[in-house]
Amino acid sequence: MTPELIPSQDELSDQVELYLTDKGGHVGFVQGKFFKPEYWLEKKIVSFLSN
């Protein structure tokens, strides 16, 4: 995705939080060790609901 395609804050609904990562990917990507995966989306959901 090129920078021109990323919406600005005023183009988004107040109900939308835009997350951009330095290394790309998307919310479903897996991180962590091979036999101990961590799911980025699950962590973000818990963090969002905790706030």
MDAnalysis code that builds the backbone (N, CA, C; Angstrom):
import MDAnalysis as mda
import numpy as np

u = mda.Universe.empty(153, n_residues=51, atom_resindex=np.repeat(np.arange(51), 3), trajectory=True)
u.add_TopologyAttr("name", ["N", "CA", "C"] * 51)
u.add_TopologyAttr("resid", np.arange(1, 52))
u.add_TopologyAttr("resname", ["MET", "THR", "PRO", "GLU", "LEU", "ILE", "PRO", "SER", "GLN", "ASP", "GLU", "LEU", "SER", "ASP", "GLN", "VAL", "GLU", "LEU", "TYR", "LEU", "THR", "ASP", "LYS", "GLY", "GLY", "HIS", "VAL", "GLY", "PHE", "VAL", "GLN", "GLY", "LYS", "PHE", "PHE", "LYS", "PRO", "GLU", "TYR", "TRP", "LEU", "GLU", "LYS", "LYS", "ILE", "VAL", "SER", "PHE", "LEU", "SER", "ASN"])
u.atoms.positions = np.array([
    [0.846, -1.159, 0.000],
    [0.000, 0.000, 0.000],
    [0.902, 1.235, 0.000],
    [0.606, 2.149, -0.845],
    [1.405, 3.372, -0.908],
    [0.832, 4.428, 0.037],
    [1.641, 5.386, 0.460],
    [1.160, 6.418, 1.388],
    [-0.058, 7.191, 0.877],
    [-0.187, 7.326, -0.426],
    [-1.327, 8.061, -0.991],
    [-2.662, 7.369, -0.718],
    [-2.644, 6.077, -0.461],
    [-3.877, 5.323, -0.231],
    [-4.331, 5.338, 1.224],
    [-3.458, 5.761, 2.122],
    [-3.794, 5.772, 3.541],
    [-4.704, 6.972, 3.825],
    [-5.884, 6.726, 4.386],
    [-6.797, 7.844, 4.643],
    [-6.279, 8.763, 5.755],
    [-6.637, 10.017, 5.649],
    [-6.292, 10.953, 6.719],
    [-7.354, 10.841, 7.809],
    [-7.048, 11.355, 8.991],
    [-7.965, 11.247, 10.123],
    [-9.325, 11.876, 9.821],
    [-9.342, 12.980, 9.074],
    [-10.622, 13.634, 8.774],
    [-11.459, 12.856, 7.759],
    [-10.882, 11.870, 7.101],
    [-11.635, 11.015, 6.182],
    [-12.261, 9.816, 6.892],
    [-11.912, 9.619, 8.156],
    [-12.398, 8.468, 8.912],
    [-13.514, 8.867, 9.866],
    [-14.374, 7.928, 10.152],
    [-15.402, 8.120, 11.159],
    [-14.748, 8.251, 12.530],
    [-15.408, 8.939, 13.445],
    [-14.917, 9.022, 14.816],
    [-14.899, 7.652, 15.484],
    [-15.616, 6.701, 14.917],
    [-15.701, 5.353, 15.465],
    [-14.586, 4.436, 14.949],
    [-13.688, 4.963, 14.136],
    [-12.623, 4.160, 13.524],
    [-11.278, 4.573, 14.096],
    [-10.476, 3.571, 14.494],
    [-9.096, 3.806, 14.897],
    [-8.195, 3.186, 13.845],
    [-7.334, 3.988, 13.278],
    [-6.431, 3.520, 12.240],
    [-5.107, 3.116, 12.881],
    [-4.676, 1.892, 12.647],
    [-3.397, 1.392, 13.135],
    [-2.473, 1.186, 11.949],
    [-1.319, 1.820, 11.989],
    [-0.310, 1.626, 10.955],
    [0.937, 1.062, 11.620],
    [1.529, 0.060, 11.003],
    [2.721, -0.562, 11.574],
    [3.940, -0.252, 10.714],
    [5.102, -0.241, 11.345],
    [6.346, 0.046, 10.628],
    [6.708, -1.048, 9.629],
    [6.320, -2.282, 9.938],
    [6.756, -3.408, 9.120],
    [5.637, -4.019, 8.295],
    [4.542, -3.322, 8.138],
    [3.468, -3.832, 7.309],
    [2.664, -4.911, 7.996],
    [1.968, -5.698, 7.212],
    [1.136, -6.754, 7.759],
    [-0.309, -6.329, 7.865],
    [-1.090, -7.122, 8.525],
    [-2.479, -6.776, 8.780],
    [-2.885, -7.373, 10.117],
    [-4.085, -7.099, 10.582],
    [-4.480, -7.463, 11.936],
    [-4.488, -8.959, 12.210],
    [-4.494, -9.780, 11.198],
    [-4.532, -11.213, 11.429],
    [-3.170, -11.863, 11.527],
    [-2.108, -11.105, 11.348],
    [-0.775, -11.689, 11.337],
    [-0.370, -12.272, 12.681],
    [0.428, -13.301, 12.592],
    [0.924, -14.020, 13.756],
    [2.339, -13.539, 14.050],
    [2.655, -13.380, 15.329],
    [4.014, -13.048, 15.735],
    [4.422, -14.005, 16.839],
    [5.621, -13.880, 17.329],
    [6.093, -14.748, 18.390],
    [6.912, -15.896, 17.845],
    [7.142, -16.879, 18.691],
    [7.957, -18.030, 18.309],
    [7.119, -19.061, 17.572],
    [7.797, -19.941, 16.853],
    [7.122, -20.919, 15.993],
    [6.103, -21.763, 16.758],
    [6.466, -22.279, 17.903],
    [5.561, -23.145, 18.656],
    [4.781, -22.399, 19.735],
    [4.949, -21.086, 19.782],
    [4.219, -20.269, 20.748],
    [3.739, -18.988, 20.046],
    [2.776, -19.138, 19.137],
    [2.329, -17.974, 18.365],
    [1.554, -16.978, 19.224],
    [1.642, -15.722, 18.856],
    [0.859, -14.661, 19.463],
    [0.116, -13.967, 18.330],
    [-1.137, -13.651, 18.563],
    [-1.952, -13.056, 17.521],
    [-2.178, -11.582, 17.813],
    [-1.703, -10.734, 16.918],
    [-1.741, -9.294, 17.079],
    [-3.155, -8.786, 17.329],
    [-4.122, -9.260, 16.570],
    [-5.500, -8.792, 16.704],
    [-6.059, -9.076, 18.095],
    [-5.814, -10.248, 18.625],
    [-6.322, -10.594, 19.949],
    [-5.765, -9.650, 21.014],
    [-4.488, -9.315, 20.918],
    [-3.883, -8.390, 21.878],
    [-4.491, -6.996, 21.743],
    [-4.719, -6.546, 20.524],
    [-5.285, -5.211, 20.291],
    [-6.725, -5.129, 20.810],
    [-7.497, -6.192, 20.654],
    [-8.878, -6.182, 21.137],
    [-8.900, -6.038, 22.653],
    [-8.083, -6.811, 23.353],
    [-8.026, -6.739, 24.815],
    [-7.584, -5.344, 25.253],
    [-6.570, -4.799, 24.606],
    [-6.087, -3.479, 24.947],
    [-7.157, -2.415, 24.709],
    [-7.854, -2.501, 23.598],
    [-8.901, -1.534, 23.253],
    [-10.044, -1.588, 24.278],
    [-10.478, -2.778, 24.610],
    [-11.598, -2.913, 25.544],
    [-11.203, -2.563, 26.977],
    [-9.932, -2.696, 27.312],
    [-9.462, -2.350, 28.647],
    [-9.444, -0.842, 28.879],
    [-9.315, -0.103, 27.801],
    [-9.300, 1.363, 27.902],
    [-10.708, 1.844, 27.946],
])
